[in-house]
Structure formats: structure tokens, C-alpha cells
Amino acid sequence: MECLQTLDVQVLVGVAVAVLAIGVGAAVLFSSKKPKGCLDPENFKEFKLVKRVQLSHNVAKFTFALPTPTSVLGLPIGQHISCRGKDSQGEEVIKPYTPTTLDSDVGHFELVIKMYPQGRMSHHFREMRVGDYLAVKGPKGRFKYQPGQVRAFGMIAGGSGITPMFQVARAILENPKDRTKVHLIYANVAYEDILLKEELDSLAAKYPERFQVYYVLNQPPELWDGGVGFVSKEMIQAHCPAPAPDVKILRCGPPPMNKAMAAHIDALGYTSEMQFQF
Ligand SMILES: Cc1cc2nc3c(=O)[nH]c(=O)nc-3n(C[C@H](O)[C@H](O)[C@H](O)COP(=O)(O)OP(=O)(O)OC[C@H]3O[C@@H](n4cnc5c(N)ncnc54)[C@H](O)[C@@H]3O)c2cc1C
């Protein structure tokens, strides 16, 4: 009897150890599968600028280091971050930005920033030098992408409004299990203003069945096979998926463009559920 009791205790201890081991194992597995991000939605955190590359006269790519070479930013697809800086008067300014990197890019994140001559946050980025720190808070945003959410996205972007589209498109296309189609219309003033053109063209070449891009310019070069002028209703009709419950049109651009695009999209019969403005 005594022997049995000793055995019971031994079995109990054995079971407890096994349960603990499974728990710890699961926690390790879970944490290694879902790495914790570096963002805090309540507080600004500082990230060091480690590289700055000028892409055109007013656009630069900023690379910020994460705490370790294997850290991930932890930004859900479709969301953005708030960046805090100082304008030319020394006043605090906070603006939204979407990294062009995903959580598959470890150890760092990148921002492609268009700097406007009179822009308040533009001033902060213009002044930033390698070694400086940027205060960042997030994730932010009402849009969260889940694979299979829709059959097809139409995307209408203007200028720096390309960054949220690029992030969503990259996440979709780089996931071999995701069959979502992406139709992008990207508007700019001149050819030199087109941001991420090399990256967009290489996505279009690599995933021709799932990704198409149609560029529109106000001032096109002499040889130009894209659209000319402002994005029209006809261009949207020709280059975006037709209205359907499993289609969504995303837009992000300067306020006057967003307003014009909303009117076009309404007129073409896309319901409010079929539209989203970043
Ligand atoms: C979800 C989201 C993500 C974004 N991601 C990025 C990003 O990754 N990279 C990026 O560069 N920007 C991005 N933006 C835009 C960014 O938030 C700022 O609006 C932009 O950097 C201008 O801020 P500013 O303080 O310098 O200019 P402001 O002080 O707000 O504006 C001053 C002047 O600059 C000019 N200006 C400002 N914005 C525009 C514009 N969009 N088009 C034309 N002229 C303009 C106007 O002349 C304006 O009067 C994003 C916006 C949103 C909503």
C-alpha cells in the first residue's frame, strides 16, 4: 500500500513535470513562431537611423536599426506607424508613415519619405543624419489585411500614397498560399516622381498573374505607354476589378486626389464596403 502511495506520488510528480515541459515547450515554440514586435502603441520608442539614401531630389530611403539583428518591427499588414519630430519652428509634429519593409525583413525597417519644401515633418526628415534617433509609436490604423479577405484589390495611389499599397501588395505576393489579385493605378506628376518603380516593376514581372501596375503621369515623357493626366473614371474601369462583394478598392494620395477618386469610385458603383481610404 505504502509502495503504491509512493508510486502515486512519483506518477503525479512525473505528470506535473511533463505538463510543465509541454507548457514551456509550447511557449518557446509560440514565441519563436510569433516573434514579439518592437512597437508600443502607447509610448514612443526611439530607433537609430543607420542608413540614408537619396532616391531623387526630394525623396530618401531611411533605414532604422531594430534592437537586435533578429528583431522584427511587428507591424500588421495594412497598418502604419506614427513618427514624431520637430518642424522648422521647433514645434512638435506627428505624422503617419508606412514602412516599405515587412516582418520578413529582420533587424531593421525602412521608410521611403517624400520631403515637401514647406512640409513640417518633411523638415525633420530633411535634417536627420545617420546616428540620429526617430521617435515611433504604433501600430496604428483601421485596415488589417488577412490573406483571402478579398478575391482582388484595386489600388489607387498618388505620390507617397504608394507606401501602404506597396506593403500590402508585397505581403500578398510574397505569400505563395495567397491567391489574391492586385491591380494598382499609380499617379504622379512626372516620371522622376514615381517612387519604388524598380520594386513595383520587378513584382509585376515576377507575379504577372497576380499583380498589374498602371502608371499615370501629369507630365509624361515623350515615349510613354501609361496614362496621361489625372486618374479618370475610365482608367479605373479599365485597370481595376469591377464592383463585387469580394473586391476592395484602396486609395491613398493627396487630399484633393482622394476626394476625386472617392467620387469616381462611387459613380462606378462600388459600395462603401468595397472601398477603403488609408
Ligand atoms: C497611412 C499613411 C501612410 C503614409 N506613409 C507615407 C510614407 O511612407 N512616406 C511618405 O513620404 N509619406 C507618407 N504619408 C504622408 C505623410 O503622413 C505626410 O502627410 C507627408 O510626409 C507630409 O507631411 P509634412 O508634415 O511634411 O507636410 P505638411 O506640413 O502636412 O504639408 C505642408 C505642405 O506640403 C505639401 N504636401 C503635404 N502632403 C502632400 C501630399 N501628400 N501631396 C502633395 N503635397 C503635399 C503641401 O503643399 C502642403 O501644403 C502617409 C500618409 C498616410 C495617411
The ligand as an SDF file (V2000), in Angstrom:
LIG
                    3D

 53 58  0  0  0  0  0  0  0  0999 V2000
   -1.4260   55.8650  -43.7680 C   0  0  0  0  0  0  0  0  0  0  0  0
   -0.4340   56.8630  -44.3080 C   0  0  0  0  0  0  0  0  0  0  0  0
    0.8370   56.4350  -44.6340 C   0  0  0  0  0  0  0  0  0  0  0  0
    1.7740   57.3360  -45.1600 C   0  0  0  0  0  0  0  0  0  0  0  0
    3.0080   56.8680  -45.4720 N   0  0  0  0  0  0  0  0  0  0  0  0
    3.9140   57.7240  -46.0100 C   0  0  0  0  0  0  0  0  0  0  0  0
    5.2170   57.2630  -46.3820 C   0  0  0  0  0  0  0  0  0  0  0  0
    5.5550   56.0920  -46.2110 O   0  0  0  0  0  0  0  0  0  0  0  0
    6.0810   58.1660  -46.9400 N   0  0  0  0  0  0  0  0  0  0  0  0
    5.7510   59.4890  -47.1220 C   0  0  0  0  0  0  0  0  0  0  0  0
    6.5720   60.2540  -47.6370 O   0  0  0  0  0  0  0  0  0  0  0  0
    4.5260   59.9540  -46.7560 N   0  0  0  0  0  0  0  0  0  0  0  0
    3.6150   59.1230  -46.2100 C   0  0  0  0  0  0  0  0  0  0  0  0
    2.3970   59.5990  -45.8220 N   0  0  0  0  0  0  0  0  0  0  0  0
    2.1750   61.0650  -45.8520 C   0  0  0  0  0  0  0  0  0  0  0  0
    2.7300   61.6780  -44.5460 C   0  0  0  0  0  0  0  0  0  0  0  0
    1.9530   61.2620  -43.4380 O   0  0  0  0  0  0  0  0  0  0  0  0
    2.7110   63.2270  -44.5260 C   0  0  0  0  0  0  0  0  0  0  0  0
    1.4210   63.6720  -44.8400 O   0  0  0  0  0  0  0  0  0  0  0  0
    3.7080   63.8230  -45.5070 C   0  0  0  0  0  0  0  0  0  0  0  0
    5.0150   63.3650  -45.1820 O   0  0  0  0  0  0  0  0  0  0  0  0
    3.6850   65.3530  -45.4590 C   0  0  0  0  0  0  0  0  0  0  0  0
    3.8420   65.7420  -44.1280 O   0  0  0  0  0  0  0  0  0  0  0  0
    4.5370   67.1460  -43.7750 P   0  0  0  0  0  0  0  0  0  0  0  0
    4.3330   67.3670  -42.2970 O   0  0  0  0  0  0  0  0  0  0  0  0
    5.9280   67.1840  -44.2550 O   0  0  0  0  0  0  0  0  0  0  0  0
    3.6920   68.1850  -44.6550 O   0  0  0  0  0  0  0  0  0  0  0  0
    2.5510   69.2120  -44.1460 P   0  0  0  0  0  0  0  0  0  0  0  0
    3.1600   70.1870  -43.2040 O   0  0  0  0  0  0  0  0  0  0  0  0
    1.3720   68.4340  -43.6850 O   0  0  0  0  0  0  0  0  0  0  0  0
    2.1760   69.9040  -45.5030 O   0  0  0  0  0  0  0  0  0  0  0  0
    2.7790   71.0710  -45.9640 C   0  0  0  0  0  0  0  0  0  0  0  0
    2.6810   71.2080  -47.4630 C   0  0  0  0  0  0  0  0  0  0  0  0
    3.3350   70.0910  -48.0820 O   0  0  0  0  0  0  0  0  0  0  0  0
    2.6260   69.7180  -49.2340 C   0  0  0  0  0  0  0  0  0  0  0  0
    2.0930   68.3560  -49.0980 N   0  0  0  0  0  0  0  0  0  0  0  0
    1.9390   67.6480  -47.9620 C   0  0  0  0  0  0  0  0  0  0  0  0
    1.4650   66.4150  -48.2150 N   0  0  0  0  0  0  0  0  0  0  0  0
    1.3090   66.3400  -49.5420 C   0  0  0  0  0  0  0  0  0  0  0  0
    0.8750   65.3350  -50.4080 C   0  0  0  0  0  0  0  0  0  0  0  0
    0.5050   64.1230  -49.9610 N   0  0  0  0  0  0  0  0  0  0  0  0
    0.8710   65.6080  -51.7280 N   0  0  0  0  0  0  0  0  0  0  0  0
    1.2420   66.8120  -52.2020 C   0  0  0  0  0  0  0  0  0  0  0  0
    1.6640   67.7920  -51.4330 N   0  0  0  0  0  0  0  0  0  0  0  0
    1.7030   67.5720  -50.1270 C   0  0  0  0  0  0  0  0  0  0  0  0
    1.5370   70.6650  -49.4220 C   0  0  0  0  0  0  0  0  0  0  0  0
    1.9660   71.7180  -50.2410 O   0  0  0  0  0  0  0  0  0  0  0  0
    1.2750   71.1600  -48.0390 C   0  0  0  0  0  0  0  0  0  0  0  0
    0.6820   72.3960  -48.0240 O   0  0  0  0  0  0  0  0  0  0  0  0
    1.4260   58.7040  -45.3370 C   0  0  0  0  0  0  0  0  0  0  0  0
    0.1420   59.1360  -45.0170 C   0  0  0  0  0  0  0  0  0  0  0  0
   -0.7850   58.2240  -44.5160 C   0  0  0  0  0  0  0  0  0  0  0  0
   -2.1710   58.7090  -44.1880 C   0  0  0  0  0  0  0  0  0  0  0  0
  1  2  1  0
  2  3  1  0
  2 52  2  0
  3  4  2  0
  4  5  1  0
  4 50  1  0
  5  6  2  0
  6  7  1  0
  6 13  1  0
  7  8  2  0
  7  9  1  0
  9 10  1  0
 10 11  2  0
 10 12  1  0
 12 13  2  0
 13 14  1  0
 14 15  1  0
 14 50  1  0
 15 16  1  0
 16 17  1  0
 16 18  1  0
 18 19  1  0
 18 20  1  0
 20 21  1  0
 20 22  1  0
 22 23  1  0
 23 24  1  0
 24 25  2  0
 24 26  1  0
 24 27  1  0
 27 28  1  0
 28 29  2  0
 28 30  1  0
 28 31  1  0
 31 32  1  0
 32 33  1  0
 33 34  1  0
 33 48  1  0
 34 35  1  0
 35 36  1  0
 35 46  1  0
 36 37  1  0
 36 45  1  0
 37 38  2  0
 38 39  1  0
 39 40  1  0
 39 45  2  0
 40 41  1  0
 40 42  2  0
 42 43  1  0
 43 44  2  0
 44 45  1  0
 46 47  1  0
 46 48  1  0
 48 49  1  0
 50 51  2  0
 51 52  1  0
 52 53  1  0
M  END
$$$$
